[in-house]
């Protein structure tokens, strides 16, 4: 809490935080110090009650009864302040103050002083500031009126007790704020971990979809064509060709699935090597510019998937076209450019799951990059830029 100079009207009525009032999360040294101080006060009360000379038996019994009642009242006070209930808190605190008056009236001056001083400190530490100031002023006034020391000493003691109570309040609030910040940090870390898990699941889902979508759809086209040929009594060579093509698609899909699993495990070949292997069967050319460097798994996978999708589209829509692949390591980003010279649509032009370049564009945008695709001169170009 701020100092008195910065106290607002809301601060006067606000309780100390529950974290500040609770003792469950206090450090062990702080707990030991707290219990030591309480033991000292209880020891003073017991010593003055049981071992003071000249006290009759009834006086000792009365003193012990007052100590028991005081312990119950203090326990009720701590519980009521922890629950932030003002009326029960003031009532139990008032019992402590009244017990001090009874003790002083029956000749137990030291226990009375201890009860009033402890009551003032407890009020400043645990009550709303407005109620705490009034309660502490009442208790310290009672102590000052009966104290037999010179008035400068009495003034110094009461001022010191008031400052001690307020410092304890500030310390408790600081501890409570630290606990709240720690809880918020832990919650933020948990949310961050959950978000990372969800992102990883989404990435795996995209990998599976990208790998299997065009492969399975192409296989279905070939198998459906084979079925129709069989039902129509088609030529055996045509049927066999369709089955072989479907088998080839399945083999490619399995290889791509293995590549995706390797990528998810971080076991990826360099991008330029992958591009050369990818276009080896198509007779396309690959050019690489810029200084080679390691790319993030996300950027590397984006380049690989876009290259695969672009070449698949060439096979579907521009059979026989000349294809050039250009990959460049730029400053803070990498660029992939796949272009073809145009050609006739193939048998698989109508196949696909509708994801295609749209999915690739979403993948690029998730990484903070971009993907542009469209006709250029006589052919078609796909250009990817991603941070890397």
Secondary structure as UniProt FT lines:
FT   HELIX           4..6
FT   HELIX           9..13
FT   HELIX           18..21
FT   TURN            24..25
FT   HELIX           28..50
FT   TURN            53..54
FT   HELIX           57..82
FT   TURN            83..84
FT   HELIX           86..105
FT   TURN            106..107
FT   HELIX           109..126
FT   HELIX           129..146
FT   HELIX           151..231
FT   TURN            232..233
FT   HELIX           236..264
FT   TURN            265..266
FT   HELIX           271..279
FT   HELIX           280..282
FT   STRAND          285..289
FT   HELIX           297..317
FT   STRAND          323..329
FT   STRAND          333..340
FT   TURN            347..350
FT   HELIX           356..366
FT   TURN            367..368
FT   STRAND          370..376
FT   TURN            377..378
FT   STRAND          379..387
//
